[in-house]
Amino acid sequence: MKILILLLALTSLMSCKKDDESGCYDCTMEIITSVNVSTPGYPQLTTATYETCSGNESGQTTATATQGSITATSVTTITCNKK
């Protein structure tokens, strides 16, 4: 009897379809950091890719920090495409 239950459980697990990805997105995040004075290595570009199923996260944000006469600006852009 236990073998029959195990076979039924395995059969149902193997017949399951992959989760519905109709609400999922492939996203790319780009972060560009620059400073207002000539600095070696700037501007810097950082890129990351990821998948999300919690909605379209596309958008852009800007953050600025100032220390004395130096200002650093970071622009983050997220672009998502539906799977």
Backbone torsions as a table, in degrees:
resi	resn	phi	psi	omega
1	MET	NA	-41.7	-179.8
2	LYS	-63.2	-36.9	179.5
3	ILE	-65.8	-39.2	178.8
4	LEU	-63.1	-42.9	179.1
5	ILE	-65.0	-42.5	178.6
6	LEU	-61.9	-42.9	178.2
7	LEU	-63.5	-41.8	177.8
8	LEU	-63.6	-41.2	179.5
9	ALA	-64.7	-45.3	179.0
10	LEU	-63.7	-39.8	178.8
11	THR	-63.3	-41.9	-179.7
12	SER	-69.3	-36.4	178.0
13	LEU	-66.8	-39.8	-178.3
14	MET	-72.0	-22.1	-178.9
15	SER	-89.9	-5.4	180.0
16	CYS	-68.7	139.7	175.9
17	LYS	-85.3	156.9	175.1
18	LYS	-61.7	150.2	179.3
19	ASP	-51.5	144.4	179.0
20	ASP	-63.3	122.5	-179.8
21	GLU	-103.8	19.7	-176.6
22	SER	-65.5	-22.5	178.7
23	GLY	-103.4	17.3	-176.1
24	CYS	-100.2	155.1	-177.8
25	TYR	-134.3	146.4	167.8
26	ASP	-97.2	125.0	-174.1
27	CYS	-121.6	150.7	173.5
28	THR	-124.5	129.7	177.6
29	MET	-112.6	127.8	175.5
30	GLU	-118.9	130.9	176.6
31	ILE	-120.5	119.1	177.6
32	ILE	-110.7	120.4	179.5
33	THR	-113.5	128.2	180.0
34	SER	-135.5	161.0	176.2
35	VAL	-126.4	157.9	-173.9
36	ASN	-83.4	1.1	176.1
37	VAL	-121.7	156.0	-180.0
38	SER	-66.2	114.0	-177.9
39	THR	-133.4	126.1	178.5
40	PRO	-56.7	136.3	178.5
41	GLY	91.0	-2.6	179.4
42	TYR	-117.7	145.7	2.2
43	PRO	-72.1	154.1	177.8
44	GLN	-107.6	141.0	177.9
45	LEU	-120.1	126.7	175.6
46	THR	-120.9	132.7	-178.6
47	THR	-127.7	140.2	176.3
48	ALA	-141.5	147.8	174.6
49	THR	-121.4	147.8	179.8
50	TYR	-159.0	169.8	177.6
51	GLU	-117.0	140.3	175.8
52	THR	-136.4	145.0	175.3
53	CYS	-119.3	18.3	-178.8
54	SER	-105.9	22.0	177.3
55	GLY	111.0	167.2	-179.5
56	ASN	-75.4	119.3	-176.8
57	GLU	-101.0	14.6	-176.8
58	SER	-59.2	142.9	177.2
59	GLY	162.1	-177.8	-178.5
60	GLN	-141.5	138.8	175.1
61	THR	-132.4	152.9	178.8
62	THR	-128.9	134.9	176.6
63	ALA	-127.2	140.6	-179.0
64	THR	-131.6	138.5	176.0
65	ALA	-133.9	140.6	-179.2
66	THR	-124.9	133.8	174.5
67	GLN	-131.4	107.3	-176.1
68	GLY	64.5	-123.0	-179.2
69	SER	-96.8	3.4	-178.6
70	ILE	-101.5	129.3	177.6
71	THR	-119.6	127.1	176.6
72	ALA	-107.6	134.8	179.5
73	THR	-124.3	134.0	179.1
74	SER	-123.9	122.2	179.4
75	VAL	-112.5	120.8	179.1
76	THR	-108.8	124.2	179.4
77	THR	-121.0	126.7	176.8
78	ILE	-115.8	126.4	178.0
79	THR	-121.5	122.3	-178.5
80	CYS	-119.3	139.4	176.7
81	ASN	-121.9	134.3	-179.4
82	LYS	-62.6	138.9	-179.9
83	LYS	-71.6	NA	NA
